[in-house]
Amino acid sequence: MWMGIQKIRSAFEDSAAIEKAPAVTLKSLWLKGFVTSVANPKAVVFFAALFTQFISQEIALMPQILILGVTYILVDGLFLTAYGKSASWLAQH
């Protein structure tokens, strides 16, 4: 807590001396996020717990996995885009 308070106080004191961060490309940000997500072992546990509830044994397995995977990627992509746009808006204001 003490470190957080010190950081907040120093932000107000050093606001004129802050240098702009170097520009980062969207591709490098996306790649960094993708590698971080793929390397996360919790994702395997999450999908094993989530997908098994929605997979039927009477239907072919691959189409079900593809539909669930694409649906998850679309929904997650929309949420992450909203988070990113919100953070960008907050950073500009």
Backbone as XML, in Angstrom:
<?xml version="1.0"?>
<chain id="A" units="angstrom">
  <residue number="1" name="MET">
    <atom name="N" x="0.822" y="-1.166" z="0.000"/>
    <atom name="CA" x="0.000" y="0.000" z="0.000"/>
    <atom name="C" x="0.883" y="1.252" z="0.000"/>
  </residue>
  <residue number="2" name="TRP">
    <atom name="N" x="1.956" y="1.193" z="0.768"/>
    <atom name="CA" x="2.861" y="2.338" z="0.855"/>
    <atom name="C" x="3.468" y="2.653" z="-0.510"/>
  </residue>
  <residue number="3" name="MET">
    <atom name="N" x="3.877" y="1.618" z="-1.236"/>
    <atom name="CA" x="4.474" y="1.834" z="-2.551"/>
    <atom name="C" x="3.459" y="2.448" z="-3.519"/>
  </residue>
  <residue number="4" name="GLY">
    <atom name="N" x="2.208" y="2.007" z="-3.430"/>
    <atom name="CA" x="1.174" y="2.563" z="-4.285"/>
    <atom name="C" x="0.942" y="4.038" z="-4.010"/>
  </residue>
  <residue number="5" name="ILE">
    <atom name="N" x="0.907" y="4.393" z="-2.750"/>
    <atom name="CA" x="0.716" y="5.800" z="-2.364"/>
    <atom name="C" x="1.889" y="6.643" z="-2.863"/>
  </residue>
  <residue number="6" name="GLN">
    <atom name="N" x="3.101" y="6.132" z="-2.712"/>
    <atom name="CA" x="4.278" y="6.858" z="-3.180"/>
    <atom name="C" x="4.238" y="7.057" z="-4.698"/>
  </residue>
  <residue number="7" name="LYS">
    <atom name="N" x="3.804" y="6.042" z="-5.429"/>
    <atom name="CA" x="3.708" y="6.149" z="-6.884"/>
    <atom name="C" x="2.689" y="7.208" z="-7.289"/>
  </residue>
  <residue number="8" name="ILE">
    <atom name="N" x="1.555" y="7.222" z="-6.610"/>
    <atom name="CA" x="0.527" y="8.219" z="-6.920"/>
    <atom name="C" x="1.045" y="9.615" z="-6.624"/>
  </residue>
  <residue number="9" name="ARG">
    <atom name="N" x="1.689" y="9.795" z="-5.488"/>
    <atom name="CA" x="2.236" y="11.107" z="-5.135"/>
    <atom name="C" x="3.305" y="11.548" z="-6.123"/>
  </residue>
  <residue number="10" name="SER">
    <atom name="N" x="4.181" y="10.637" z="-6.517"/>
    <atom name="CA" x="5.250" y="11.005" z="-7.447"/>
    <atom name="C" x="4.698" y="11.312" z="-8.834"/>
  </residue>
  <residue number="11" name="ALA">
    <atom name="N" x="3.565" y="10.730" z="-9.193"/>
    <atom name="CA" x="2.970" y="11.017" z="-10.495"/>
    <atom name="C" x="2.536" y="12.474" z="-10.576"/>
  </residue>
  <residue number="12" name="PHE">
    <atom name="N" x="2.019" y="13.001" z="-9.481"/>
    <atom name="CA" x="1.597" y="14.401" z="-9.482"/>
    <atom name="C" x="2.800" y="15.344" z="-9.442"/>
  </residue>
  <residue number="13" name="GLU">
    <atom name="N" x="3.843" y="14.945" z="-8.754"/>
    <atom name="CA" x="5.035" y="15.792" z="-8.646"/>
    <atom name="C" x="5.841" y="15.812" z="-9.938"/>
  </residue>
  <residue number="14" name="ASP">
    <atom name="N" x="5.934" y="14.674" z="-10.616"/>
    <atom name="CA" x="6.778" y="14.551" z="-11.802"/>
    <atom name="C" x="5.991" y="14.611" z="-13.104"/>
  </residue>
  <residue number="15" name="SER">
    <atom name="N" x="4.763" y="15.117" z="-13.086"/>
    <atom name="CA" x="3.941" y="15.072" z="-14.295"/>
    <atom name="C" x="4.555" y="15.869" z="-15.445"/>
  </residue>
  <residue number="16" name="ALA">
    <atom name="N" x="5.283" y="16.911" z="-15.156"/>
    <atom name="CA" x="5.898" y="17.705" z="-16.229"/>
    <atom name="C" x="7.134" y="17.015" z="-16.791"/>
  </residue>
  <residue number="17" name="ALA">
    <atom name="N" x="7.769" y="16.161" z="-16.013"/>
    <atom name="CA" x="9.016" y="15.530" z="-16.443"/>
    <atom name="C" x="8.805" y="14.175" z="-17.110"/>
  </residue>
  <residue number="18" name="ILE">
    <atom name="N" x="7.566" y="13.736" z="-17.223"/>
    <atom name="CA" x="7.292" y="12.422" z="-17.802"/>
    <atom name="C" x="7.515" y="12.472" z="-19.309"/>
  </residue>
  <residue number="19" name="GLU">
    <atom name="N" x="8.282" y="11.519" z="-19.799"/>
    <atom name="CA" x="8.528" y="11.425" z="-21.223"/>
    <atom name="C" x="7.468" y="10.534" z="-21.852"/>
  </residue>
  <residue number="20" name="LYS">
    <atom name="N" x="7.198" y="10.788" z="-23.112"/>
    <atom name="CA" x="6.243" y="9.951" z="-23.829"/>
    <atom name="C" x="6.845" y="8.575" z="-24.049"/>
  </residue>
  <residue number="21" name="ALA">
    <atom name="N" x="6.012" y="7.545" z="-23.920"/>
    <atom name="CA" x="6.454" y="6.179" z="-24.165"/>
    <atom name="C" x="6.665" y="5.988" z="-25.668"/>
  </residue>
  <residue number="22" name="PRO">
    <atom name="N" x="7.606" y="5.146" z="-26.048"/>
    <atom name="CA" x="7.821" y="4.917" z="-27.480"/>
    <atom name="C" x="6.584" y="4.274" z="-28.113"/>
  </residue>
  <residue number="23" name="ALA">
    <atom name="N" x="6.335" y="4.594" z="-29.364"/>
    <atom name="CA" x="5.185" y="4.050" z="-30.071"/>
    <atom name="C" x="5.339" y="2.538" z="-30.239"/>
  </residue>
  <residue number="24" name="VAL">
    <atom name="N" x="4.235" y="1.843" z="-30.040"/>
    <atom name="CA" x="4.219" y="0.390" z="-30.169"/>
    <atom name="C" x="3.183" y="0.047" z="-31.235"/>
  </residue>
  <residue number="25" name="THR">
    <atom name="N" x="3.522" y="-0.886" z="-32.108"/>
    <atom name="CA" x="2.592" y="-1.255" z="-33.167"/>
    <atom name="C" x="1.510" y="-2.185" z="-32.636"/>
  </residue>
  <residue number="26" name="LEU">
    <atom name="N" x="0.361" y="-2.154" z="-33.278"/>
    <atom name="CA" x="-0.730" y="-3.042" z="-32.885"/>
    <atom name="C" x="-0.346" y="-4.503" z="-33.090"/>
  </residue>
  <residue number="27" name="LYS">
    <atom name="N" x="0.429" y="-4.764" z="-34.130"/>
    <atom name="CA" x="0.856" y="-6.142" z="-34.402"/>
    <atom name="C" x="1.717" y="-6.684" z="-33.259"/>
  </residue>
  <residue number="28" name="SER">
    <atom name="N" x="2.645" y="-5.878" z="-32.765"/>
    <atom name="CA" x="3.506" y="-6.354" z="-31.674"/>
    <atom name="C" x="2.705" y="-6.536" z="-30.386"/>
  </residue>
  <residue number="29" name="LEU">
    <atom name="N" x="1.739" y="-5.654" z="-30.144"/>
    <atom name="CA" x="0.888" y="-5.817" z="-28.963"/>
    <atom name="C" x="0.043" y="-7.081" z="-29.064"/>
  </residue>
  <residue number="30" name="TRP">
    <atom name="N" x="-0.524" y="-7.318" z="-30.259"/>
    <atom name="CA" x="-1.349" y="-8.505" z="-30.459"/>
    <atom name="C" x="-0.515" y="-9.766" z="-30.281"/>
  </residue>
  <residue number="31" name="LEU">
    <atom name="N" x="0.680" y="-9.771" z="-30.863"/>
    <atom name="CA" x="1.550" y="-10.938" z="-30.764"/>
    <atom name="C" x="1.948" y="-11.208" z="-29.313"/>
  </residue>
  <residue number="32" name="LYS">
    <atom name="N" x="2.259" y="-10.162" z="-28.582"/>
    <atom name="CA" x="2.623" y="-10.322" z="-27.175"/>
    <atom name="C" x="1.451" y="-10.889" z="-26.364"/>
  </residue>
  <residue number="33" name="GLY">
    <atom name="N" x="0.257" y="-10.392" z="-26.616"/>
    <atom name="CA" x="-0.930" y="-10.902" z="-25.936"/>
    <atom name="C" x="-1.235" y="-12.335" z="-26.301"/>
  </residue>
  <residue number="34" name="PHE">
    <atom name="N" x="-1.070" y="-12.672" z="-27.595"/>
    <atom name="CA" x="-1.323" y="-14.034" z="-28.049"/>
    <atom name="C" x="-0.359" y="-15.018" z="-27.399"/>
  </residue>
  <residue number="35" name="VAL">
    <atom name="N" x="0.919" y="-14.692" z="-27.380"/>
    <atom name="CA" x="1.923" y="-15.583" z="-26.776"/>
    <atom name="C" x="1.645" y="-15.749" z="-25.284"/>
  </residue>
  <residue number="36" name="THR">
    <atom name="N" x="1.271" y="-14.670" z="-24.612"/>
    <atom name="CA" x="0.958" y="-14.752" z="-23.191"/>
    <atom name="C" x="-0.233" y="-15.667" z="-22.956"/>
  </residue>
  <residue number="37" name="SER">
    <atom name="N" x="-1.263" y="-15.557" z="-23.780"/>
    <atom name="CA" x="-2.461" y="-16.394" z="-23.615"/>
    <atom name="C" x="-2.169" y="-17.860" z="-23.913"/>
  </residue>
  <residue number="38" name="VAL">
    <atom name="N" x="-1.403" y="-18.112" z="-24.960"/>
    <atom name="CA" x="-1.099" y="-19.498" z="-25.327"/>
    <atom name="C" x="-0.235" y="-20.173" z="-24.260"/>
  </residue>
  <residue number="39" name="ALA">
    <atom name="N" x="0.642" y="-19.410" z="-23.625"/>
    <atom name="CA" x="1.542" y="-19.979" z="-22.624"/>
    <atom name="C" x="0.868" y="-20.166" z="-21.263"/>
  </residue>
  <residue number="40" name="ASN">
    <atom name="N" x="-0.371" y="-19.759" z="-21.133"/>
    <atom name="CA" x="-1.069" y="-19.841" z="-19.855"/>
    <atom name="C" x="-1.671" y="-21.240" z="-19.676"/>
  </residue>
  <residue number="41" name="PRO">
    <atom name="N" x="-1.183" y="-22.034" z="-18.724"/>
    <atom name="CA" x="-1.718" y="-23.388" z="-18.538"/>
    <atom name="C" x="-3.142" y="-23.396" z="-17.984"/>
  </residue>
  <residue number="42" name="LYS">
    <atom name="N" x="-3.583" y="-22.294" z="-17.411"/>
    <atom name="CA" x="-4.949" y="-22.251" z="-16.891"/>
    <atom name="C" x="-5.980" y="-22.317" z="-18.018"/>
  </residue>
  <residue number="43" name="ALA">
    <atom name="N" x="-5.594" y="-21.915" z="-19.217"/>
    <atom name="CA" x="-6.525" y="-21.956" z="-20.346"/>
    <atom name="C" x="-6.941" y="-23.394" z="-20.655"/>
  </residue>
  <residue number="44" name="VAL">
    <atom name="N" x="-6.015" y="-24.328" z="-20.561"/>
    <atom name="CA" x="-6.335" y="-25.734" z="-20.819"/>
    <atom name="C" x="-7.363" y="-26.234" z="-19.814"/>
  </residue>
  <residue number="45" name="VAL">
    <atom name="N" x="-7.170" y="-25.909" z="-18.554"/>
    <atom name="CA" x="-8.115" y="-26.323" z="-17.517"/>
    <atom name="C" x="-9.469" y="-25.657" z="-17.741"/>
  </residue>
  <residue number="46" name="PHE">
    <atom name="N" x="-9.458" y="-24.372" z="-18.099"/>
    <atom name="CA" x="-10.695" y="-23.649" z="-18.340"/>
    <atom name="C" x="-11.493" y="-24.296" z="-19.468"/>
  </residue>
  <residue number="47" name="PHE">
    <atom name="N" x="-10.837" y="-24.552" z="-20.601"/>
    <atom name="CA" x="-11.554" y="-25.131" z="-21.731"/>
    <atom name="C" x="-11.975" y="-26.571" z="-21.463"/>
  </residue>
  <residue number="48" name="ALA">
    <atom name="N" x="-11.175" y="-27.325" z="-20.729"/>
    <atom name="CA" x="-11.560" y="-28.693" z="-20.393"/>
    <atom name="C" x="-12.811" y="-28.698" z="-19.516"/>
  </residue>
  <residue number="49" name="ALA">
    <atom name="N" x="-12.908" y="-27.738" z="-18.616"/>
    <atom name="CA" x="-14.080" y="-27.667" z="-17.739"/>
    <atom name="C" x="-15.288" y="-27.086" z="-18.469"/>
  </residue>
  <residue number="50" name="LEU">
    <atom name="N" x="-15.070" y="-26.097" z="-19.321"/>
    <atom name="CA" x="-16.189" y="-25.421" z="-19.987"/>
    <atom name="C" x="-16.732" y="-26.221" z="-21.160"/>
  </residue>
  <residue number="51" name="PHE">
    <atom name="N" x="-15.878" y="-26.646" z="-22.057"/>
    <atom name="CA" x="-16.344" y="-27.279" z="-23.288"/>
    <atom name="C" x="-17.026" y="-28.622" z="-23.043"/>
  </residue>
  <residue number="52" name="THR">
    <atom name="N" x="-16.579" y="-29.369" z="-22.065"/>
    <atom name="CA" x="-17.169" y="-30.698" z="-21.830"/>
    <atom name="C" x="-18.646" y="-30.608" z="-21.462"/>
  </residue>
  <residue number="53" name="GLN">
    <atom name="N" x="-19.081" y="-29.491" z="-20.936"/>
    <atom name="CA" x="-20.491" y="-29.334" z="-20.575"/>
    <atom name="C" x="-21.372" y="-29.163" z="-21.803"/>
  </residue>
  <residue number="54" name="PHE">
    <atom name="N" x="-20.807" y="-28.749" z="-22.922"/>
    <atom name="CA" x="-21.593" y="-28.437" z="-24.109"/>
    <atom name="C" x="-21.366" y="-29.391" z="-25.274"/>
  </residue>
  <residue number="55" name="ILE">
    <atom name="N" x="-20.579" y="-30.424" z="-25.076"/>
    <atom name="CA" x="-20.285" y="-31.371" z="-26.159"/>
    <atom name="C" x="-21.187" y="-32.596" z="-26.014"/>
  </residue>
  <residue number="56" name="SER">
    <atom name="N" x="-21.842" y="-32.927" z="-27.130"/>
    <atom name="CA" x="-22.738" y="-34.081" z="-27.161"/>
    <atom name="C" x="-21.998" y="-35.276" z="-27.748"/>
  </residue>
  <residue number="57" name="GLN">
    <atom name="N" x="-22.237" y="-36.451" z="-27.186"/>
    <atom name="CA" x="-21.587" y="-37.666" z="-27.684"/>
    <atom name="C" x="-22.260" y="-38.207" z="-28.935"/>
  </residue>
  <residue number="58" name="GLU">
    <atom name="N" x="-23.480" y="-37.766" z="-29.216"/>
    <atom name="CA" x="-24.210" y="-38.257" z="-30.384"/>
    <atom name="C" x="-23.804" y="-37.555" z="-31.680"/>
  </residue>
  <residue number="59" name="ILE">
    <atom name="N" x="-23.105" y="-36.445" z="-31.586"/>
    <atom name="CA" x="-22.721" y="-35.660" z="-32.754"/>
    <atom name="C" x="-21.200" y="-35.721" z="-32.913"/>
  </residue>
  <residue number="60" name="ALA">
    <atom name="N" x="-20.730" y="-35.510" z="-34.142"/>
    <atom name="CA" x="-19.283" y="-35.530" z="-34.410"/>
    <atom name="C" x="-18.561" y="-34.499" z="-33.536"/>
  </residue>
  <residue number="61" name="LEU">
    <atom name="N" x="-17.407" y="-34.857" z="-33.044"/>
    <atom name="CA" x="-16.673" y="-34.042" z="-32.074"/>
    <atom name="C" x="-16.058" y="-32.773" z="-32.683"/>
  </residue>
  <residue number="62" name="MET">
    <atom name="N" x="-15.384" y="-32.881" z="-33.818"/>
    <atom name="CA" x="-14.655" y="-31.739" z="-34.385"/>
    <atom name="C" x="-15.534" y="-30.535" z="-34.709"/>
  </residue>
  <residue number="63" name="PRO">
    <atom name="N" x="-16.706" y="-30.717" z="-35.345"/>
    <atom name="CA" x="-17.537" y="-29.533" z="-35.594"/>
    <atom name="C" x="-17.973" y="-28.828" z="-34.308"/>
  </residue>
  <residue number="64" name="GLN">
    <atom name="N" x="-18.231" y="-29.594" z="-33.277"/>
    <atom name="CA" x="-18.620" y="-29.001" z="-32.000"/>
    <atom name="C" x="-17.482" y="-28.177" z="-31.402"/>
  </residue>
  <residue number="65" name="ILE">
    <atom name="N" x="-16.279" y="-28.740" z="-31.439"/>
    <atom name="CA" x="-15.122" y="-28.033" z="-30.894"/>
    <atom name="C" x="-14.846" y="-26.766" z="-31.703"/>
  </residue>
  <residue number="66" name="LEU">
    <atom name="N" x="-14.970" y="-26.860" z="-33.017"/>
    <atom name="CA" x="-14.748" y="-25.679" z="-33.865"/>
    <atom name="C" x="-15.779" y="-24.589" z="-33.578"/>
  </residue>
  <residue number="67" name="ILE">
    <atom name="N" x="-17.046" y="-24.967" z="-33.457"/>
    <atom name="CA" x="-18.092" y="-23.979" z="-33.167"/>
    <atom name="C" x="-17.856" y="-23.331" z="-31.807"/>
  </residue>
  <residue number="68" name="LEU">
    <atom name="N" x="-17.561" y="-24.130" z="-30.791"/>
    <atom name="CA" x="-17.301" y="-23.578" z="-29.456"/>
    <atom name="C" x="-16.056" y="-22.697" z="-29.454"/>
  </residue>
  <residue number="69" name="GLY">
    <atom name="N" x="-15.018" y="-23.132" z="-30.139"/>
    <atom name="CA" x="-13.776" y="-22.362" z="-30.175"/>
    <atom name="C" x="-13.943" y="-21.029" z="-30.894"/>
  </residue>
  <residue number="70" name="VAL">
    <atom name="N" x="-14.588" y="-21.056" z="-32.043"/>
    <atom name="CA" x="-14.798" y="-19.815" z="-32.794"/>
    <atom name="C" x="-15.703" y="-18.865" z="-32.010"/>
  </residue>
  <residue number="71" name="THR">
    <atom name="N" x="-16.741" y="-19.406" z="-31.391"/>
    <atom name="CA" x="-17.634" y="-18.573" z="-30.582"/>
    <atom name="C" x="-16.868" y="-17.928" z="-29.431"/>
  </residue>
  <residue number="72" name="TYR">
    <atom name="N" x="-16.040" y="-18.709" z="-28.754"/>
    <atom name="CA" x="-15.255" y="-18.156" z="-27.649"/>
    <atom name="C" x="-14.303" y="-17.061" z="-28.145"/>
  </residue>
  <residue number="73" name="ILE">
    <atom name="N" x="-13.639" y="-17.303" z="-29.254"/>
    <atom name="CA" x="-12.679" y="-16.324" z="-29.787"/>
    <atom name="C" x="-13.389" y="-15.026" z="-30.162"/>
  </residue>
  <residue number="74" name="LEU">
    <atom name="N" x="-14.565" y="-15.137" z="-30.787"/>
    <atom name="CA" x="-15.308" y="-13.929" z="-31.161"/>
    <atom name="C" x="-15.757" y="-13.133" z="-29.942"/>
  </residue>
  <residue number="75" name="VAL">
    <atom name="N" x="-16.344" y="-13.815" z="-28.971"/>
    <atom name="CA" x="-16.823" y="-13.117" z="-27.769"/>
    <atom name="C" x="-15.651" y="-12.520" z="-26.994"/>
  </residue>
  <residue number="76" name="ASP">
    <atom name="N" x="-14.606" y="-13.291" z="-26.810"/>
    <atom name="CA" x="-13.432" y="-12.795" z="-26.088"/>
    <atom name="C" x="-12.775" y="-11.641" z="-26.843"/>
  </residue>
  <residue number="77" name="GLY">
    <atom name="N" x="-12.717" y="-11.756" z="-28.158"/>
    <atom name="CA" x="-12.146" y="-10.682" z="-28.963"/>
    <atom name="C" x="-12.934" y="-9.388" z="-28.829"/>
  </residue>
  <residue number="78" name="LEU">
    <atom name="N" x="-14.265" y="-9.490" z="-28.789"/>
    <atom name="CA" x="-15.094" y="-8.298" z="-28.609"/>
    <atom name="C" x="-14.851" y="-7.654" z="-27.250"/>
  </residue>
  <residue number="79" name="PHE">
    <atom name="N" x="-14.776" y="-8.467" z="-26.203"/>
    <atom name="CA" x="-14.522" y="-7.925" z="-24.871"/>
    <atom name="C" x="-13.143" y="-7.285" z="-24.783"/>
  </residue>
  <residue number="80" name="LEU">
    <atom name="N" x="-12.136" y="-7.950" z="-25.311"/>
    <atom name="CA" x="-10.782" y="-7.401" z="-25.258"/>
    <atom name="C" x="-10.654" y="-6.129" z="-26.090"/>
  </residue>
  <residue number="81" name="THR">
    <atom name="N" x="-11.363" y="-6.081" z="-27.210"/>
    <atom name="CA" x="-11.369" y="-4.856" z="-28.011"/>
    <atom name="C" x="-12.014" y="-3.720" z="-27.228"/>
  </residue>
  <residue number="82" name="ALA">
    <atom name="N" x="-13.113" y="-4.015" z="-26.545"/>
    <atom name="CA" x="-13.773" y="-2.985" z="-25.733"/>
    <atom name="C" x="-12.859" y="-2.513" z="-24.606"/>
  </residue>
  <residue number="83" name="TYR">
    <atom name="N" x="-12.156" y="-3.440" z="-23.961"/>
    <atom name="CA" x="-11.211" y="-3.062" z="-22.903"/>
    <atom name="C" x="-10.104" y="-2.177" z="-23.478"/>
  </residue>
  <residue number="84" name="GLY">
    <atom name="N" x="-9.570" y="-2.570" z="-24.626"/>
    <atom name="CA" x="-8.490" y="-1.812" z="-25.246"/>
    <atom name="C" x="-8.942" y="-0.417" z="-25.659"/>
  </residue>
  <residue number="85" name="LYS">
    <atom name="N" x="-10.117" y="-0.318" z="-26.277"/>
    <atom name="CA" x="-10.642" y="0.987" z="-26.672"/>
    <atom name="C" x="-10.901" y="1.863" z="-25.449"/>
  </residue>
  <residue number="86" name="SER">
    <atom name="N" x="-11.428" y="1.251" z="-24.390"/>
    <atom name="CA" x="-11.676" y="2.011" z="-23.154"/>
    <atom name="C" x="-10.365" y="2.513" z="-22.553"/>
  </residue>
  <residue number="87" name="ALA">
    <atom name="N" x="-9.366" y="1.663" z="-22.533"/>
    <atom name="CA" x="-8.066" y="2.078" z="-21.985"/>
    <atom name="C" x="-7.447" y="3.167" z="-22.839"/>
  </residue>
  <residue number="88" name="SER">
    <atom name="N" x="-7.586" y="3.059" z="-24.154"/>
    <atom name="CA" x="-7.064" y="4.081" z="-25.044"/>
    <atom name="C" x="-7.783" y="5.411" z="-24.817"/>
  </residue>
  <residue number="89" name="TRP">
    <atom name="N" x="-9.083" y="5.349" z="-24.665"/>
    <atom name="CA" x="-9.864" y="6.565" z="-24.407"/>
    <atom name="C" x="-9.455" y="7.198" z="-23.077"/>
  </residue>
  <residue number="90" name="LEU">
    <atom name="N" x="-9.294" y="6.354" z="-22.044"/>
    <atom name="CA" x="-8.889" y="6.877" z="-20.728"/>
    <atom name="C" x="-7.495" y="7.487" z="-20.776"/>
  </residue>
  <residue number="91" name="ALA">
    <atom name="N" x="-6.598" y="6.881" z="-21.547"/>
    <atom name="CA" x="-5.224" y="7.391" z="-21.636"/>
    <atom name="C" x="-5.194" y="8.755" z="-22.319"/>
  </residue>
  <residue number="92" name="GLN">
    <atom name="N" x="-6.126" y="9.004" z="-23.226"/>
    <atom name="CA" x="-6.153" y="10.272" z="-23.941"/>
    <atom name="C" x="-6.836" y="11.373" z="-23.140"/>
  </residue>
  <residue number="93" name="HIS">
    <atom name="N" x="-7.621" y="11.024" z="-22.143"/>
    <atom name="CA" x="-8.356" y="12.033" z="-21.374"/>
    <atom name="C" x="-7.797" y="12.208" z="-19.999"/>
  </residue>
</chain>
